Amino acid sequence: MKRRIASWENGHSSPDGFYGPLLCDAFAASPAELGLSQGESRDAAPVLDAAYPASPDDAIQTVSQLWRADLNHFDPLLQAEPSEPAWNEASLRWLVAPEPSIPRPRTEGVRVGLGDVAAVKTTADMFAQLDDQFGGEHARHSVIQYLNNDVAPLLRGQYTEQVGRALFSTVAEATLLAGWMSYDACHHGLAQRYFLQALRLAQDANDRRLAGSILSAMSHQATFLGRYAQAATLARAALMGISPVATPTLRAQFHAMEARALARTGDAAACEAALSAATSALESRNNADEPEWISYFDEAELAAEAAHCFRDVNRARQAVAHAENAMSGNHVRSDFFATMVLADAHLRAGDVEEACRVALDAMDLGEQLKSARCVSYLAEFRKNLSAAGDSAAARGLGEEASTHRLWIAAGL
């Protein structure tokens, strides 16, 4: 940053469309007063708007601005709130979208081939493993740095239609990962904006399966934020939008997301119907026909979703049974969430001692996780434990957990 400012001061370069408006705000001056050209003083508002891009070129411009603003810690973006109308607009526009298209051919920029696309895919997969093992806050900045520095030039490069579709699909998947990691860090407005851009990129890649999974991620976030009607609608849009190309595992995931939202509304009957549909779909899957990126959604994952549902409709014993079947041993963060749901379920069933024991297991399991969502699960448990009244088990847990990082963070 110091080198960039020195370059501006020495007249070797000028602030661009991201930094220009920030300098205008900082100095309370107009672009003309600071000597910025009109092109350099474009409004930075696009990164704050939770809007669905109108074209592939708009998507490239917007997602590139997002990566750059995020990388440079643009606080209004990091602290932005999600937009409820944006969920409606995105799902509707995707459902009724015309034939996909890629950006107009370019005569400048790097030449992009399938080897470049494969490199992006492999790198994103590596970051996804780090996210799963250590939480979204562990390598989130590194992911954004890679997307900004290495991937953005590819999007602005020269490629054939075949390569363009493959590139858009792969970058959509990587941007979805950035959204998940931002969601896990509880940068909710930023996460929503990444999901929106990923959806547009998937649309233009003609990758409807991936687009449906992105809507499912939006549904997951909406439920977490208490927007239950929106969450159910997003899950249903995913089901409807990919019906011609849906796989059993994708249908199972989308039904499970709908069930999670319905459980939070207290509609136990509808929740159980959605869970039943998810179970039936998963039982009919053929892994050879499933996208590689949905392979993680198995019986353990569905059991974890069911455990959340039964906990939320106050069927504690059923929640316990499903949560006990949700420990895969392969996904650290998912296992942490399932263990915390198990602790919550024991607490709701009146077994405070077992709830405290399980919560301590969860903290041991999640010690390496850097995840604001994990902290929120533990904070909710602490609140419910306090509401259950003073007990020897609760006091014992407080003493044993007093040095646990997640326990300390949950108490702040």
N, C-alpha and C positions, 0 to 999 in steps of 0.2 A: 504494500500500500504506500510506503514511504517513497519507493521508486516511482510509482505512478504519479503521486503528487508533485515530485520533483520534475517529472517530465512535463506536467501541465505548466508549472511555474516557469520552466525554461523555454516554453513555447514549442517543444518537440511534438506534442500531441494535445488533444483537447478532450475534456470529459465527454463520455458517450451518453447514449440515451438513458442509461441507468443512473450514472453518477451526476449527470448534468442537473436534473431536477432536485437531487439531494443537496447539491451545492447551492442552488437557488433558495431552498428552504433554510439552509444553515446560515446564509448571509442575508436572508430577507431581501433578495434582489431579483430583478428580472433577468431572463437569459441575455437580453441585449446589454444590460448593465455589466454583466460578467463576461461579455464578449463571446457568448456561445451562439453558434449558428442555429437556425430553426431546426435543422435535422438533429442537432445535438441536444435540443431542449424538449424532445418529445416527452409527453407526460409519462411518469413512472406508474400511473394508475393501472395499466393493464396487469401488472403483477399482483395488484390488490383486488382486481375484479375476479369474482368466481364465475367466469363466463365460459360457455362451451364455444370453442373456436369455430369460426364460420367456414374455414377452408384449411387444407393441409399446410399451406404457407403460414397462415395465422397460427396454427398449432406449433409449427417450428419456432416462430418468433416468440410466442408466449412461453413455451416451455423453456426456451433458452434464457429468456429474461428471468423466469422463476429460478432456474439453477444458479444464475449469476447473483441474483438478489439474495438467495438463501446462502450461497457461499460467502457473501459479504456481510452476513448477519444483519440484514435489513429488518430492523425491529418491527415496524408496522406489519410486515409479512409474517414474521415468526409469531407475532401475538394476535394475528387476525382470527376472527371468529368464522366458523363455517356458515354458509348461506343456505337456508332451507329452499328458497326458490331455485337455486342452482341444481339441486338434486332433481327437481321436477323437470327443469329445462333439459338437462343432459339426458335423462332416461327417455324423454319423449323424442328429442331430436335424434337420438341414436335409433330408436325404434322405427322412425319414419324416414330415416336417411335414404337418400338416393344411392345410386351405384357409387362405390368407393372410388377415390381418385388419389393420385400422388401429385406432388408439386410439379409445376411446369419445368420442363428440361432446363438445365443450367449449362452455361458455357464456361463458368468459372468454378473454383473450388476443387477440392481433392477428388480424385476418381475413386469411387467406392465399389468394391466387389464383395462377393459372398464370403471371402476370407475375413474381411473387415467385420462383417456381420457376426461371423462365428466368434471372433475375438471379443466383441461386445457381450455376446451370450455367455461365453465362458467366464468373463470377468464379473458379470452380474450374478452368475451362479455362485461364484466364490463369496461375493458380498452377502448373498442370501444365506449361505451357511453361517457366516459370522453373525448375521442378524438373529438367526435361530438359536445359536449357541450363547450369544452374549447380550442380546437385546438390541433394540433399535437405536439407542443412544450411543452404542459402542463405536460403530463405524459409519454413522450417518453422514458426517461431514466428508469422509473419504469418498463415499458413493457420489455425493453431489459434486465433489471436485473432479472425479473421473467423468461424470456426465458432462460437466461444463467444459472441461479442457479437451477431452478426447472424443466425446460423442457428438457434441453440438456441431463441430466442423464436418462430420460425416453427413448430418442431416442437411447441411447447406452445400453439400458437394454434388458431384455428377454421378448419376447412376441410371441404370435401365429400369423399366417398370418392374421386372422380376426382382431385381436387387432392392428396389425401393420398397416393395411390399414386405420383403423379408426384413429389411432394415427397420421399417416402421413397426412391425410386429415385435421385433426384439427390443427396440427402444421403448415401446409401450410397456413391455414386461419389466424392463429396468426402471421405468418411471413409476410403475405400480409398486415396485419394491421401495422406491424412494417415498411413495405415499404411505406404505405400511410402516416404514421406519419412522416417518414423521408423526404418524398416528400413535405409534408406540411411545414416542417422546412427548405426546400430548400437545404437539403443535397442530391443532385440529384444523384451523383454517388453511394452513399450508398443505396439510395432508389432503384435504378435499380438493385443493387446486391441482395437486399432482394427479389425483385420481381422475379428475376431469380431463386433463391433458392426455393421460394414458388412454382414456376411453376414445378420444378423438383419433389418436394415433392408431389404435386397434381398429377403429372403423375404416380408416383409409388403407390399412393393411388387409382389409377384408377378412379379419380374424375374429369372427363372431364368438367363438368359444372364449377367447381371451377377453373380449369385451364383456361378455356375461360375467366372467370372474371378477372383472373390475367393478361392475355394478354390485356384485356380492360383497366386495370389500367396502364399498360405500354403505351398503346395508349394515354391515358389521359395525362400522363407525357410528352410523346414525343411532343404532340401538345403544351403544356405549354412551352416547350423548343425550339419551332420553328422547329422541325423536322417533318414537315407535311406529307411528303411522307411516312416516316416510321410509323407515327401514323395511317394513313389510312390502310397501309399494316397489321399492328398489329390487327386492328379492323376486317379486312376481314379474317385474319387467325383465329381469335376467332370464327367468324361466320362459317367458313368452318370446323374447327376442332371439333365443338360440334354439328354439324347438326343432327346426329342421335339421340341425347339426348337433343337438345335445347328446352327451354321453351319460351313462348312468351315474358316474361319480359327480359330474357337474350338476345334474338334477338333484342328487342327494344333498350336495352342498347348498344349493339355492333353497331347497325345502327346509333345510336346517336353519338357514338364516331367517327365513320367514317364521319358523317356529320360535326362534330366539326373540324376535320382535313381538310376536303374539303373546308369549309368556309374560313379557313385561307389562302388557296391557291387562293381564289377568284372565285372558280368554283361554282357559285350560283345554276346552274341547277342541278348539281350532288349532291350538298348539300341538295337541296329541295327534291330530289328523295330519298335520305337516310333518311331524316326526315319523309317523307311520309311513308316509310317502317317501321320506328320506331313506328309511330303513329298507323298504322294498326296492328302491332304485339302486342302493349300494349293493344289495344282494345279487343283482343281475349284471354287475359290471364285468368287463373283460379288460384286464389291465393293458393288453396289447393295443387296444383301441383308444386308450385315454391319452390326453396330452401329458407330457412329462411333468409339467409344472403343477398338475393337480394330484400327482401320485401320493402326496402326503396325506390326502384326505381318505382315511381308512376307518376301520371299525372303532379304533381308539379315539380318533378325532370326532366321529359321530357320537360316541359315548360321552365325550366331553361336552359337546353341544347339548345333548339330552340332559346331562347333569345340571348345566346352567338353567335349562328350561324348568326342570322339576323343582329346583331350588326356588326359582322365581314365582312359581305357582304354589309354593308352600307345601310341597310333597317331599318332605325331607328324606324319608326312607328310600324313596325311589331315586332321589338325587344322590344319596350315598351309594346305592347299588351301581348306578351308571358311572359315578366318579371313580369308583374302585376299578372299573374296567377301562378307564381312560388313560392309564399310565402306559405310554408306549415305550419309554426308555430311550427314544430316538430324538425327541424334540424337547430341549430343556425348558424353553419358555412355555410351551403348551402344557408340559407336565406340571410346571409351577401353577399355572392357572387351574388345572384340573385338581391339584392338591389343595389349593385354596378354596375351591368350590366344595371339595369334600369336607374341609374344616368348617365352612359356613353351614353345610348341611347337617353336620353333627351338632353344631351349636343350635340350629333351629329345631333339631330333634330333642334338645334338652341335655345332650351329653357333653357338658362343658369340658370335662377332663380330656375326653378323646379329641374334641375340637382343638384344644390347646396343643395336644401332642402332635396332631397332624399339621397345624399351623407352623410349629417349630420345624417339622420335616420340610415344609415348603420353603421356609427361609434358608435352611441348609442347601436345599436344591437350587434355589435362586440366588445364592450369594454372588455369583459371577454376573448376574444380569443387570444391565443398565437400562431400565425400562420404567418410565413414569406410569405406564399402565399397571405394571406389577405392583408398584408402590400404592396405586389407587385400590387394588384388590385387598392389599393388606390393611390399608387405612379403613376400608369399609368393614373388614373383620374386626379391627380394634374398636370401632364404633359400636358394632353389634355386641361384642364381648362386654364392653362397658355397660351397655344397656341391660345385659343379662344379670347385672349385679355383682357385688364383690364375692370372690371365691378363692379358695386356696389354689386351685388350678390356674386361675387368671393371674394371681400374684406370682406364682411360680413361673409362668410363661414370661411375665414382664421381667423377672430377674434373669432368666436364662437367655432371653432375646435382647437384653439391654445393649449388647455390643454388636448386634447384627445390623449391617448397613441398611437393609430394607426396612427393618423395624424402626430404626431411628428416623429414616426419611418419612415413614408413614405417620409418625407422631408429630411432624412439623406442621 
